Amino acid sequence: MQTAPKVDKYLDNEEKELIEAIESDYYEFGESELTAERLVFLQQAAKNTVNEPRQKISIRVPKTDLARLKAKALREGIPYQTAINSLIHRYISS
């Protein structure tokens, strides 16, 4: 049985608080309750972010690096390509 992905460790505190607020149907940024209209807006914004168009690339890496990356991703409970995407995103965002 596969464990749930541990993606929360890649989130900062603000992102964790926002997810918690949305999942609990409570929006604490100016409104006391999350309205149905606001929830639909936030869900659509999330879908637009997650479903951003992707560009296929091809790179050559040493076999040992790829094996270690796959092993680490497996321990983290995420696909190795997701791990690569996360590394790239963190690199360009910092």
N, CA, C and O atoms as a CHARMM CRD file, in Angstrom:
* protein
*
  376
    1    1 MET  N      0.84000  -1.19000   0.00000 PROA 1      0.00000
    2    1 MET  CA     0.00000   0.00000   0.00000 PROA 1      0.00000
    3    1 MET  C      0.87800   1.24300   0.00000 PROA 1      0.00000
    4    1 MET  O      1.79200   1.35800   0.81700 PROA 1      0.00000
    5    2 GLN  N      0.61000   2.16500  -0.90100 PROA 2      0.00000
    6    2 GLN  CA     1.42000   3.35200  -1.04100 PROA 2      0.00000
    7    2 GLN  C      0.94100   4.43500  -0.08100 PROA 2      0.00000
    8    2 GLN  O     -0.26200   4.62400   0.09600 PROA 2      0.00000
    9    3 THR  N      1.88600   5.14700   0.53800 PROA 3      0.00000
   10    3 THR  CA     1.53000   6.21700   1.45400 PROA 3      0.00000
   11    3 THR  C      1.21400   7.48200   0.67600 PROA 3      0.00000
   12    3 THR  O      1.60000   7.63000  -0.48400 PROA 3      0.00000
   13    4 ALA  N      0.51000   8.38400   1.32500 PROA 4      0.00000
   14    4 ALA  CA     0.14900   9.64300   0.68200 PROA 4      0.00000
   15    4 ALA  C      1.40100  10.47700   0.44200 PROA 4      0.00000
   16    4 ALA  O      2.33400  10.42900   1.24300 PROA 4      0.00000
   17    5 PRO  N      1.43700  11.24200  -0.64900 PROA 5      0.00000
   18    5 PRO  CA     2.59900  12.08000  -0.92600 PROA 5      0.00000
   19    5 PRO  C      2.82100  13.09700   0.19000 PROA 5      0.00000
   20    5 PRO  O      1.86500  13.61800   0.76300 PROA 5      0.00000
   21    6 LYS  N      4.08600  13.37400   0.49400 PROA 6      0.00000
   22    6 LYS  CA     4.43400  14.31800   1.54600 PROA 6      0.00000
   23    6 LYS  C      4.79600  15.65700   0.91800 PROA 6      0.00000
   24    6 LYS  O      5.92500  16.12900   1.05300 PROA 6      0.00000
   25    7 VAL  N      3.83600  16.26300   0.23300 PROA 7      0.00000
   26    7 VAL  CA     4.11600  17.50800  -0.46000 PROA 7      0.00000
   27    7 VAL  C      4.10100  18.69500   0.49100 PROA 7      0.00000
   28    7 VAL  O      4.64500  19.74700   0.15500 PROA 7      0.00000
   29    8 ASP  N      3.49600  18.56100   1.66900 PROA 8      0.00000
   30    8 ASP  CA     3.39900  19.68800   2.58100 PROA 8      0.00000
   31    8 ASP  C      4.75600  20.18500   3.04500 PROA 8      0.00000
   32    8 ASP  O      4.87000  21.34000   3.45400 PROA 8      0.00000
   33    9 LYS  N      5.78400  19.35700   2.99600 PROA 9      0.00000
   34    9 LYS  CA     7.10200  19.81600   3.42500 PROA 9      0.00000
   35    9 LYS  C      7.72500  20.77000   2.41500 PROA 9      0.00000
   36    9 LYS  O      8.72300  21.42500   2.71700 PROA 9      0.00000
   37   10 TYR  N      7.14800  20.85500   1.21700 PROA 10     0.00000
   38   10 TYR  CA     7.63400  21.78700   0.20900 PROA 10     0.00000
   39   10 TYR  C      6.90600  23.12500   0.26700 PROA 10     0.00000
   40   10 TYR  O      7.24000  24.05400  -0.46900 PROA 10     0.00000
   41   11 LEU  N      5.90900  23.21800   1.14700 PROA 11     0.00000
   42   11 LEU  CA     5.11300  24.43500   1.25900 PROA 11     0.00000
   43   11 LEU  C      5.64600  25.31000   2.38500 PROA 11     0.00000
   44   11 LEU  O      6.14200  24.80600   3.39200 PROA 11     0.00000
   45   12 ASP  N      5.54100  26.63200   2.20600 PROA 12     0.00000
   46   12 ASP  CA     5.90800  27.51500   3.31300 PROA 12     0.00000
   47   12 ASP  C      4.69800  27.66100   4.23900 PROA 12     0.00000
   48   12 ASP  O      3.61600  27.15900   3.93500 PROA 12     0.00000
   49   13 ASN  N      4.88300  28.34400   5.36000 PROA 13     0.00000
   50   13 ASN  CA     3.81400  28.44900   6.36900 PROA 13     0.00000
   51   13 ASN  C      2.56500  29.13200   5.81600 PROA 13     0.00000
   52   13 ASN  O      1.44700  28.72500   6.13200 PROA 13     0.00000
   53   14 GLU  N      2.74400  30.15900   4.99900 PROA 14     0.00000
   54   14 GLU  CA     1.58900  30.86000   4.43600 PROA 14     0.00000
   55   14 GLU  C      0.76600  29.93600   3.54500 PROA 14     0.00000
   56   14 GLU  O     -0.46400  29.95000   3.60400 PROA 14     0.00000
   57   15 GLU  N      1.43800  29.13400   2.72000 PROA 15     0.00000
   58   15 GLU  CA     0.73400  28.19400   1.84900 PROA 15     0.00000
   59   15 GLU  C     -0.00200  27.13700   2.66400 PROA 15     0.00000
   60   15 GLU  O     -1.13100  26.77400   2.33400 PROA 15     0.00000
   61   16 LYS  N      0.63200  26.63900   3.73100 PROA 16     0.00000
   62   16 LYS  CA    -0.01200  25.65000   4.59500 PROA 16     0.00000
   63   16 LYS  C     -1.25700  26.23500   5.26100 PROA 16     0.00000
   64   16 LYS  O     -2.29100  25.57200   5.33500 PROA 16     0.00000
   65   17 GLU  N     -1.15900  27.47700   5.74400 PROA 17     0.00000
   66   17 GLU  CA    -2.30900  28.12900   6.38400 PROA 17     0.00000
   67   17 GLU  C     -3.45000  28.33800   5.39400 PROA 17     0.00000
   68   17 GLU  O     -4.61700  28.15800   5.74000 PROA 17     0.00000
   69   18 LEU  N     -3.11200  28.71900   4.15700 PROA 18     0.00000
   70   18 LEU  CA    -4.14300  28.93100   3.14000 PROA 18     0.00000
   71   18 LEU  C     -4.85600  27.62700   2.81000 PROA 18     0.00000
   72   18 LEU  O     -6.08200  27.60200   2.70700 PROA 18     0.00000
   73   19 ILE  N     -4.10800  26.55100   2.64500 PROA 19     0.00000
   74   19 ILE  CA    -4.71200  25.24600   2.36900 PROA 19     0.00000
   75   19 ILE  C     -5.61000  24.82100   3.52400 PROA 19     0.00000
   76   19 ILE  O     -6.72200  24.33700   3.31000 PROA 19     0.00000
   77   20 GLU  N     -5.12500  25.00400   4.73900 PROA 20     0.00000
   78   20 GLU  CA    -5.92800  24.64100   5.91800 PROA 20     0.00000
   79   20 GLU  C     -7.21900  25.45300   5.97400 PROA 20     0.00000
   80   20 GLU  O     -8.28300  24.91900   6.28800 PROA 20     0.00000
   81   21 ALA  N     -7.12000  26.75000   5.66700 PROA 21     0.00000
   82   21 ALA  CA    -8.30800  27.60800   5.69200 PROA 21     0.00000
   83   21 ALA  C     -9.31800  27.18300   4.63900 PROA 21     0.00000
   84   21 ALA  O    -10.51800  27.12600   4.90900 PROA 21     0.00000
   85   22 ILE  N     -8.83300  26.88300   3.43700 PROA 22     0.00000
   86   22 ILE  CA    -9.74300  26.48500   2.36000 PROA 22     0.00000
   87   22 ILE  C    -10.38400  25.14100   2.65300 PROA 22     0.00000
   88   22 ILE  O    -11.58300  24.96600   2.43800 PROA 22     0.00000
   89   23 GLU  N     -9.59800  24.19000   3.14200 PROA 23     0.00000
   90   23 GLU  CA   -10.13000  22.86000   3.42600 PROA 23     0.00000
   91   23 GLU  C    -11.10300  22.85800   4.59700 PROA 23     0.00000
   92   23 GLU  O    -11.95900  21.97700   4.68700 PROA 23     0.00000
   93   24 SER  N    -10.98200  23.83200   5.49500 PROA 24     0.00000
   94   24 SER  CA   -11.89200  23.88600   6.63200 PROA 24     0.00000
   95   24 SER  C    -13.09700  24.78200   6.35200 PROA 24     0.00000
   96   24 SER  O    -13.87600  25.07200   7.26000 PROA 24     0.00000
   97   25 ASP  N    -13.25500  25.22300   5.09800 PROA 25     0.00000
   98   25 ASP  CA   -14.34700  26.12000   4.69700 PROA 25     0.00000
   99   25 ASP  C    -14.32200  27.43800   5.46700 PROA 25     0.00000
  100   25 ASP  O    -15.36500  28.06000   5.66800 PROA 25     0.00000
  101   26 TYR  N    -13.14400  27.86100   5.89400 PROA 26     0.00000
  102   26 TYR  CA   -13.00600  29.13300   6.60500 PROA 26     0.00000
  103   26 TYR  C    -11.95800  29.96900   5.90400 PROA 26     0.00000
  104   26 TYR  O    -10.85600  29.49000   5.63900 PROA 26     0.00000
  105   27 TYR  N    -12.28200  31.18900   5.60600 PROA 27     0.00000
  106   27 TYR  CA   -11.37200  32.07700   4.91300 PROA 27     0.00000
  107   27 TYR  C    -11.08300  33.25300   5.81700 PROA 27     0.00000
  108   27 TYR  O    -11.96500  34.07800   6.05400 PROA 27     0.00000
  109   28 GLU  N     -9.86500  33.35000   6.32900 PROA 28     0.00000
  110   28 GLU  CA    -9.55800  34.34800   7.34500 PROA 28     0.00000
  111   28 GLU  C     -8.90700  35.62000   6.80500 PROA 28     0.00000
  112   28 GLU  O     -8.41700  36.43200   7.59100 PROA 28     0.00000
  113   29 PHE  N     -8.89100  35.81100   5.51200 PROA 29     0.00000
  114   29 PHE  CA    -8.26300  36.98700   4.95000 PROA 29     0.00000
  115   29 PHE  C     -9.31800  38.02200   4.58900 PROA 29     0.00000
  116   29 PHE  O     -9.51400  38.31300   3.40900 PROA 29     0.00000
  117   30 GLY  N     -9.99500  38.58000   5.57300 PROA 30     0.00000
  118   30 GLY  CA   -10.96300  39.63400   5.35000 PROA 30     0.00000
  119   30 GLY  C    -12.40800  39.18600   5.41700 PROA 30     0.00000
  120   30 GLY  O    -13.29200  40.02800   5.57700 PROA 30     0.00000
  121   31 GLU  N    -12.68300  37.91900   5.30200 PROA 31     0.00000
  122   31 GLU  CA   -14.04400  37.40500   5.37800 PROA 31     0.00000
  123   31 GLU  C    -14.11500  36.39500   6.50900 PROA 31     0.00000
  124   31 GLU  O    -13.17100  35.63700   6.73300 PROA 31     0.00000
  125   32 SER  N    -15.24300  36.38500   7.22800 PROA 32     0.00000
  126   32 SER  CA   -15.36300  35.43600   8.33500 PROA 32     0.00000
  127   32 SER  C    -15.80400  34.05800   7.85500 PROA 32     0.00000
  128   32 SER  O    -15.55600  33.06100   8.53200 PROA 32     0.00000
  129   33 GLU  N    -16.45300  33.99100   6.69600 PROA 33     0.00000
  130   33 GLU  CA   -16.87500  32.70000   6.15800 PROA 33     0.00000
  131   33 GLU  C    -16.53900  32.62900   4.67400 PROA 33     0.00000
  132   33 GLU  O    -16.54200  33.63200   3.96000 PROA 33     0.00000
  133   34 LEU  N    -16.25600  31.43400   4.24900 PROA 34     0.00000
  134   34 LEU  CA   -15.96600  31.21300   2.84200 PROA 34     0.00000
  135   34 LEU  C    -17.30000  30.99700   2.13100 PROA 34     0.00000
  136   34 LEU  O    -17.96900  29.98500   2.34000 PROA 34     0.00000
  137   35 THR  N    -17.67800  31.95700   1.28800 PROA 35     0.00000
  138   35 THR  CA   -18.93900  31.83800   0.56600 PROA 35     0.00000
  139   35 THR  C    -18.78700  30.83500  -0.57600 PROA 35     0.00000
  140   35 THR  O    -17.67600  30.52900  -1.00900 PROA 35     0.00000
  141   36 ALA  N    -19.91300  30.33700  -1.05000 PROA 36     0.00000
  142   36 ALA  CA   -19.89200  29.37900  -2.14900 PROA 36     0.00000
  143   36 ALA  C    -19.26400  30.01600  -3.38700 PROA 36     0.00000
  144   36 ALA  O    -18.51200  29.36400  -4.11200 PROA 36     0.00000
  145   37 GLU  N    -19.57000  31.28000  -3.62400 PROA 37     0.00000
  146   37 GLU  CA   -19.01200  31.98600  -4.78100 PROA 37     0.00000
  147   37 GLU  C    -17.49100  32.11200  -4.65100 PROA 37     0.00000
  148   37 GLU  O    -16.76100  31.90400  -5.62100 PROA 37     0.00000
  149   38 ARG  N    -17.02700  32.45000  -3.46300 PROA 38     0.00000
  150   38 ARG  CA   -15.58400  32.59100  -3.23400 PROA 38     0.00000
  151   38 ARG  C    -14.88000  31.23300  -3.36900 PROA 38     0.00000
  152   38 ARG  O    -13.77700  31.15400  -3.91000 PROA 38     0.00000
  153   39 LEU  N    -15.51400  30.18400  -2.88300 PROA 39     0.00000
  154   39 LEU  CA   -14.94900  28.84500  -2.98100 PROA 39     0.00000
  155   39 LEU  C    -14.78400  28.43400  -4.43900 PROA 39     0.00000
  156   39 LEU  O    -13.74800  27.88500  -4.81500 PROA 39     0.00000
  157   40 VAL  N    -15.79800  28.69500  -5.26400 PROA 40     0.00000
  158   40 VAL  CA   -15.72300  28.37800  -6.68900 PROA 40     0.00000
  159   40 VAL  C    -14.58100  29.16000  -7.33400 PROA 40     0.00000
  160   40 VAL  O    -13.83400  28.60900  -8.14300 PROA 40     0.00000
  161   41 PHE  N    -14.43900  30.44500  -6.98200 PROA 41     0.00000
  162   41 PHE  CA   -13.35600  31.27200  -7.51700 PROA 41     0.00000
  163   41 PHE  C    -11.99700  30.69700  -7.15300 PROA 41     0.00000
  164   41 PHE  O    -11.11900  30.59100  -8.00900 PROA 41     0.00000
  165   42 LEU  N    -11.81500  30.32400  -5.89100 PROA 42     0.00000
  166   42 LEU  CA   -10.53500  29.78500  -5.42500 PROA 42     0.00000
  167   42 LEU  C    -10.23100  28.42900  -6.06500 PROA 42     0.00000
  168   42 LEU  O     -9.08600  28.14800  -6.41600 PROA 42     0.00000
  169   43 GLN  N    -11.25700  27.59600  -6.21500 PROA 43     0.00000
  170   43 GLN  CA   -11.05200  26.29600  -6.85000 PROA 43     0.00000
  171   43 GLN  C    -10.63000  26.46200  -8.30200 PROA 43     0.00000
  172   43 GLN  O     -9.76000  25.73500  -8.78100 PROA 43     0.00000
  173   44 GLN  N    -11.23900  27.41300  -9.00800 PROA 44     0.00000
  174   44 GLN  CA   -10.87400  27.65300 -10.40800 PROA 44     0.00000
  175   44 GLN  C     -9.45500  28.20200 -10.49600 PROA 44     0.00000
  176   44 GLN  O     -8.69800  27.81900 -11.38800 PROA 44     0.00000
  177   45 ALA  N     -9.09000  29.08900  -9.58800 PROA 45     0.00000
  178   45 ALA  CA    -7.72400  29.62900  -9.57300 PROA 45     0.00000
  179   45 ALA  C     -6.71200  28.51700  -9.34400 PROA 45     0.00000
  180   45 ALA  O     -5.65400  28.49500  -9.97300 PROA 45     0.00000
  181   46 ALA  N     -7.03500  27.59200  -8.44200 PROA 46     0.00000
  182   46 ALA  CA    -6.13500  26.46300  -8.17600 PROA 46     0.00000
  183   46 ALA  C     -6.01200  25.57200  -9.40800 PROA 46     0.00000
  184   46 ALA  O     -4.91300  25.13600  -9.75200 PROA 46     0.00000
  185   47 LYS  N     -7.13100  25.30000 -10.07100 PROA 47     0.00000
  186   47 LYS  CA    -7.09200  24.47200 -11.28000 PROA 47     0.00000
  187   47 LYS  C     -6.24900  25.12900 -12.36800 PROA 47     0.00000
  188   47 LYS  O     -5.49400  24.45400 -13.06800 PROA 47     0.00000
  189   48 ASN  N     -6.37900  26.44900 -12.50800 PROA 48     0.00000
  190   48 ASN  CA    -5.60600  27.16200 -13.52100 PROA 48     0.00000
  191   48 ASN  C     -4.11000  27.09800 -13.21900 PROA 48     0.00000
  192   48 ASN  O     -3.28900  27.02900 -14.13400 PROA 48     0.00000
  193   49 THR  N     -3.76600  27.11900 -11.95800 PROA 49     0.00000
  194   49 THR  CA    -2.35900  27.05000 -11.55100 PROA 49     0.00000
  195   49 THR  C     -1.80900  25.65300 -11.74400 PROA 49     0.00000
  196   49 THR  O     -0.71900  25.48600 -12.29100 PROA 49     0.00000
  197   50 VAL  N     -2.54100  24.65100 -11.30500 PROA 50     0.00000
  198   50 VAL  CA    -2.08200  23.27400 -11.37700 PROA 50     0.00000
  199   50 VAL  C     -2.03900  22.77900 -12.81400 PROA 50     0.00000
  200   50 VAL  O     -1.15800  21.99900 -13.17800 PROA 50     0.00000
  201   51 ASN  N     -2.97300  23.22100 -13.62300 PROA 51     0.00000
  202   51 ASN  CA    -3.07700  22.74500 -14.99900 PROA 51     0.00000
  203   51 ASN  C     -2.34300  23.63800 -15.99200 PROA 51     0.00000
  204   51 ASN  O     -2.70600  23.69700 -17.16600 PROA 51     0.00000
  205   52 GLU  N     -1.31500  24.32800 -15.52200 PROA 52     0.00000
  206   52 GLU  CA    -0.53300  25.18200 -16.40600 PROA 52     0.00000
  207   52 GLU  C      0.06700  24.33300 -17.53400 PROA 52     0.00000
  208   52 GLU  O      0.52200  23.21600 -17.29100 PROA 52     0.00000
  209   53 PRO  N      0.07100  24.85400 -18.75900 PROA 53     0.00000
  210   53 PRO  CA     0.62600  24.07100 -19.86900 PROA 53     0.00000
  211   53 PRO  C      2.07100  23.65900 -19.59100 PROA 53     0.00000
  212   53 PRO  O      2.84600  24.42600 -19.02000 PROA 53     0.00000
  213   54 ARG  N      2.41400  22.46500 -19.99500 PROA 54     0.00000
  214   54 ARG  CA     3.75400  21.91100 -19.76600 PROA 54     0.00000
  215   54 ARG  C      4.51500  21.82800 -21.07800 PROA 54     0.00000
  216   54 ARG  O      3.92700  21.65000 -22.14500 PROA 54     0.00000
  217   55 GLN  N      5.82200  21.95700 -20.98200 PROA 55     0.00000
  218   55 GLN  CA     6.71100  21.81900 -22.12800 PROA 55     0.00000
  219   55 GLN  C      7.57900  20.59500 -21.89700 PROA 55     0.00000
  220   55 GLN  O      8.26500  20.49400 -20.88000 PROA 55     0.00000
  221   56 LYS  N      7.54800  19.67900 -22.83000 PROA 56     0.00000
  222   56 LYS  CA     8.35700  18.47100 -22.73100 PROA 56     0.00000
  223   56 LYS  C      9.80200  18.81200 -23.04200 PROA 56     0.00000
  224   56 LYS  O     10.08300  19.51600 -24.01100 PROA 56     0.00000
  225   57 ILE  N     10.73200  18.30800 -22.21100 PROA 57     0.00000
  226   57 ILE  CA    12.15100  18.50100 -22.45400 PROA 57     0.00000
  227   57 ILE  C     12.86400  17.16000 -22.34200 PROA 57     0.00000
  228   57 ILE  O     12.32000  16.19000 -21.81500 PROA 57     0.00000
  229   58 SER  N     14.06600  17.12700 -22.83600 PROA 58     0.00000
  230   58 SER  CA    14.87900  15.92600 -22.73600 PROA 58     0.00000
  231   58 SER  C     16.25600  16.33400 -22.23700 PROA 58     0.00000
  232   58 SER  O     16.88700  17.22600 -22.80300 PROA 58     0.00000
  233   59 ILE  N     16.72300  15.68200 -21.17900 PROA 59     0.00000
  234   59 ILE  CA    18.05500  15.98200 -20.65400 PROA 59     0.00000
  235   59 ILE  C     18.79600  14.68300 -20.40400 PROA 59     0.00000
  236   59 ILE  O     18.18700  13.62900 -20.21800 PROA 59     0.00000
  237   60 ARG  N     20.10200  14.77100 -20.40200 PROA 60     0.00000
  238   60 ARG  CA    20.93000  13.61000 -20.11700 PROA 60     0.00000
  239   60 ARG  C     21.57700  13.84100 -18.75100 PROA 60     0.00000
  240   60 ARG  O     22.22400  14.86200 -18.52100 PROA 60     0.00000
  241   61 VAL  N     21.39100  12.88100 -17.85800 PROA 61     0.00000
  242   61 VAL  CA    21.98400  12.95800 -16.52200 PROA 61     0.00000
  243   61 VAL  C     22.71000  11.64600 -16.23800 PROA 61     0.00000
  244   61 VAL  O     22.38400  10.61100 -16.81900 PROA 61     0.00000
  245   62 PRO  N     23.68400  11.69400 -15.35300 PROA 62     0.00000
  246   62 PRO  CA    24.36600  10.45500 -14.99600 PROA 62     0.00000
  247   62 PRO  C     23.38400   9.44000 -14.39200 PROA 62     0.00000
  248   62 PRO  O     22.48600   9.80800 -13.63400 PROA 62     0.00000
  249   63 LYS  N     23.56700   8.16900 -14.73600 PROA 63     0.00000
  250   63 LYS  CA    22.67300   7.11600 -14.25100 PROA 63     0.00000
  251   63 LYS  C     22.59800   7.08900 -12.73100 PROA 63     0.00000
  252   63 LYS  O     21.52500   6.88200 -12.16500 PROA 63     0.00000
  253   64 THR  N     23.73200   7.29600 -12.06700 PROA 64     0.00000
  254   64 THR  CA    23.73000   7.24500 -10.59900 PROA 64     0.00000
  255   64 THR  C     22.90900   8.38400 -10.00600 PROA 64     0.00000
  256   64 THR  O     22.20500   8.19200  -9.01500 PROA 64     0.00000
  257   65 ASP  N     22.99700   9.57800 -10.61400 PROA 65     0.00000
  258   65 ASP  CA    22.19000  10.69800 -10.11800 PROA 65     0.00000
  259   65 ASP  C     20.70500  10.41000 -10.27400 PROA 65     0.00000
  260   65 ASP  O     19.91600  10.67300  -9.36700 PROA 65     0.00000
  261   66 LEU  N     20.32700   9.86500 -11.43300 PROA 66     0.00000
  262   66 LEU  CA    18.92100   9.55200 -11.66900 PROA 66     0.00000
  263   66 LEU  C     18.43900   8.46800 -10.71300 PROA 66     0.00000
  264   66 LEU  O     17.32600   8.55700 -10.19500 PROA 66     0.00000
  265   67 ALA  N     19.24800   7.45800 -10.47400 PROA 67     0.00000
  266   67 ALA  CA    18.87000   6.38800  -9.54400 PROA 67     0.00000
  267   67 ALA  C     18.68600   6.93400  -8.13600 PROA 67     0.00000
  268   67 ALA  O     17.74100   6.56300  -7.44000 PROA 67     0.00000
  269   68 ARG  N     19.58300   7.80900  -7.71900 PROA 68     0.00000
  270   68 ARG  CA    19.46300   8.40300  -6.37600 PROA 68     0.00000
  271   68 ARG  C     18.24400   9.31000  -6.27900 PROA 68     0.00000
  272   68 ARG  O     17.56200   9.33500  -5.25500 PROA 68     0.00000
  273   69 LEU  N     17.97000  10.05900  -7.35300 PROA 69     0.00000
  274   69 LEU  CA    16.78700  10.92300  -7.38400 PROA 69     0.00000
  275   69 LEU  C     15.50700  10.09700  -7.27900 PROA 69     0.00000
  276   69 LEU  O     14.60100  10.43600  -6.51900 PROA 69     0.00000
  277   70 LYS  N     15.44000   9.00900  -8.05000 PROA 70     0.00000
  278   70 LYS  CA    14.26300   8.14000  -8.00900 PROA 70     0.00000
  279   70 LYS  C     14.09100   7.52100  -6.62400 PROA 70     0.00000
  280   70 LYS  O     12.96900   7.42400  -6.12600 PROA 70     0.00000
  281   71 ALA  N     15.19000   7.10000  -5.99900 PROA 71     0.00000
  282   71 ALA  CA    15.11000   6.50400  -4.66600 PROA 71     0.00000
  283   71 ALA  C     14.62600   7.52300  -3.64300 PROA 71     0.00000
  284   71 ALA  O     13.79300   7.20900  -2.79300 PROA 71     0.00000
  285   72 LYS  N     15.14800   8.73900  -3.72500 PROA 72     0.00000
  286   72 LYS  CA    14.72800   9.78200  -2.78200 PROA 72     0.00000
  287   72 LYS  C     13.25600  10.13900  -2.98800 PROA 72     0.00000
  288   72 LYS  O     12.51500  10.30200  -2.01900 PROA 72     0.00000
  289   73 ALA  N     12.83500  10.26100  -4.23700 PROA 73     0.00000
  290   73 ALA  CA    11.43300  10.57100  -4.52600 PROA 73     0.00000
  291   73 ALA  C     10.52100   9.46600  -4.01100 PROA 73     0.00000
  292   73 ALA  O      9.44700   9.74200  -3.47800 PROA 73     0.00000
  293   74 LEU  N     10.94800   8.21600  -4.16800 PROA 74     0.00000
  294   74 LEU  CA    10.15800   7.08600  -3.66600 PROA 74     0.00000
  295   74 LEU  C     10.00700   7.16600  -2.15000 PROA 74     0.00000
  296   74 LEU  O      8.91900   6.94200  -1.61800 PROA 74     0.00000
  297   75 ARG  N     11.10100   7.48500  -1.45500 PROA 75     0.00000
  298   75 ARG  CA    11.03200   7.64000   0.01200 PROA 75     0.00000
  299   75 ARG  C     10.09600   8.77300   0.41100 PROA 75     0.00000
  300   75 ARG  O      9.42700   8.70000   1.44200 PROA 75     0.00000
  301   76 GLU  N     10.05200   9.83000  -0.41600 PROA 76     0.00000
  302   76 GLU  CA     9.20200  10.98500  -0.13300 PROA 76     0.00000
  303   76 GLU  C      7.74700  10.72200  -0.52600 PROA 76     0.00000
  304   76 GLU  O      6.84700  11.46300  -0.13200 PROA 76     0.00000
  305   77 GLY  N      7.52700   9.67200  -1.29700 PROA 77     0.00000
  306   77 GLY  CA     6.16500   9.34200  -1.71500 PROA 77     0.00000
  307   77 GLY  C      5.67400  10.14600  -2.89500 PROA 77     0.00000
  308   77 GLY  O      4.46900  10.32500  -3.06700 PROA 77     0.00000
  309   78 ILE  N      6.60800  10.64000  -3.72500 PROA 78     0.00000
  310   78 ILE  CA     6.21200  11.41300  -4.89300 PROA 78     0.00000
  311   78 ILE  C      6.88200  10.83600  -6.13500 PROA 78     0.00000
  312   78 ILE  O      7.93800  10.21300  -6.02800 PROA 78     0.00000
  313   79 PRO  N      6.29000  11.03100  -7.30700 PROA 79     0.00000
  314   79 PRO  CA     6.92800  10.57800  -8.54100 PROA 79     0.00000
  315   79 PRO  C      8.23100  11.35700  -8.77900 PROA 79     0.00000
  316   79 PRO  O      8.32900  12.52800  -8.41100 PROA 79     0.00000
  317   80 TYR  N      9.21900  10.71500  -9.38800 PROA 80     0.00000
  318   80 TYR  CA    10.51100  11.37300  -9.56800 PROA 80     0.00000
  319   80 TYR  C     10.41500  12.58200 -10.49200 PROA 80     0.00000
  320   80 TYR  O     11.16800  13.54100 -10.32200 PROA 80     0.00000
  321   81 GLN  N      9.50500  12.55800 -11.47000 PROA 81     0.00000
  322   81 GLN  CA     9.36600  13.71900 -12.35100 PROA 81     0.00000
  323   81 GLN  C      8.78200  14.91400 -11.59000 PROA 81     0.00000
  324   81 GLN  O      9.11100  16.06200 -11.89000 PROA 81     0.00000
  325   82 THR  N      7.92400  14.64900 -10.61500 PROA 82     0.00000
  326   82 THR  CA     7.41100  15.71200  -9.75600 PROA 82     0.00000
  327   82 THR  C      8.54500  16.30100  -8.93600 PROA 82     0.00000
  328   82 THR  O      8.60700  17.51500  -8.74500 PROA 82     0.00000
  329   83 ALA  N      9.44500  15.45200  -8.44800 PROA 83     0.00000
  330   83 ALA  CA    10.60400  15.91900  -7.69100 PROA 83     0.00000
  331   83 ALA  C     11.47800  16.81900  -8.55500 PROA 83     0.00000
  332   83 ALA  O     11.95600  17.85500  -8.09400 PROA 83     0.00000
  333   84 ILE  N     11.68700  16.41900  -9.81800 PROA 84     0.00000
  334   84 ILE  CA    12.49000  17.23700 -10.73000 PROA 84     0.00000
  335   84 ILE  C     11.81100  18.58500 -10.96400 PROA 84     0.00000
  336   84 ILE  O     12.46500  19.62700 -10.93300 PROA 84     0.00000
  337   85 ASN  N     10.49600  18.56200 -11.19800 PROA 85     0.00000
  338   85 ASN  CA     9.74900  19.81800 -11.37200 PROA 85     0.00000
  339   85 ASN  C      9.88600  20.71600 -10.15600 PROA 85     0.00000
  340   85 ASN  O     10.06200  21.92700 -10.28800 PROA 85     0.00000
  341   86 SER  N      9.80500  20.12600  -8.97300 PROA 86     0.00000
  342   86 SER  CA     9.93000  20.89300  -7.73700 PROA 86     0.00000
  343   86 SER  C     11.31300  21.52300  -7.61400 PROA 86     0.00000
  344   86 SER  O     11.43700  22.68600  -7.23100 PROA 86     0.00000
  345   87 LEU  N     12.35000  20.75700  -7.93800 PROA 87     0.00000
  346   87 LEU  CA    13.71700  21.28500  -7.89200 PROA 87     0.00000
  347   87 LEU  C     13.89100  22.47000  -8.84400 PROA 87     0.00000
  348   87 LEU  O     14.47500  23.49100  -8.48300 PROA 87     0.00000
  349   88 ILE  N     13.37500  22.31600 -10.05700 PROA 88     0.00000
  350   88 ILE  CA    13.47700  23.39600 -11.03800 PROA 88     0.00000
  351   88 ILE  C     12.71900  24.62300 -10.54700 PROA 88     0.00000
  352   88 ILE  O     13.22400  25.74300 -10.62400 PROA 88     0.00000
  353   89 HSD  N     11.51400  24.41300 -10.04500 PROA 89     0.00000
  354   89 HSD  CA    10.68300  25.53600  -9.57400 PROA 89     0.00000
  355   89 HSD  C     11.36600  26.27500  -8.41700 PROA 89     0.00000
  356   89 HSD  O     11.42100  27.50500  -8.40300 PROA 89     0.00000
  357   90 ARG  N     11.88500  25.51400  -7.45100 PROA 90     0.00000
  358   90 ARG  CA    12.56200  26.15200  -6.31800 PROA 90     0.00000
  359   90 ARG  C     13.81600  26.89800  -6.77700 PROA 90     0.00000
  360   90 ARG  O     14.12100  27.96800  -6.25000 PROA 90     0.00000
  361   91 TYR  N     14.53500  26.35600  -7.73600 PROA 91     0.00000
  362   91 TYR  CA    15.75200  27.00900  -8.23100 PROA 91     0.00000
  363   91 TYR  C     15.42900  28.34800  -8.88300 PROA 91     0.00000
  364   91 TYR  O     16.08700  29.34800  -8.59400 PROA 91     0.00000
  365   92 ILE  N     14.43700  28.38500  -9.74900 PROA 92     0.00000
  366   92 ILE  CA    14.13400  29.63500 -10.44800 PROA 92     0.00000
  367   92 ILE  C     13.36100  30.61900  -9.58300 PROA 92     0.00000
  368   92 ILE  O     13.33100  31.81200  -9.88500 PROA 92     0.00000
  369   93 SER  N     12.73400  30.14000  -8.51100 PROA 93     0.00000
  370   93 SER  CA    11.95300  31.01400  -7.63600 PROA 93     0.00000
  371   93 SER  C     12.80100  31.67900  -6.55500 PROA 93     0.00000
  372   93 SER  O     12.35600  32.63300  -5.91700 PROA 93     0.00000
  373   94 SER  N     14.01100  31.18400  -6.34700 PROA 94     0.00000
  374   94 SER  CA    14.82700  31.76300  -5.27400 PROA 94     0.00000
  375   94 SER  C     15.74700  32.84300  -5.78700 PROA 94     0.00000
  376   94 SER  O     16.50100  33.43100  -5.01200 PROA 94     0.00000
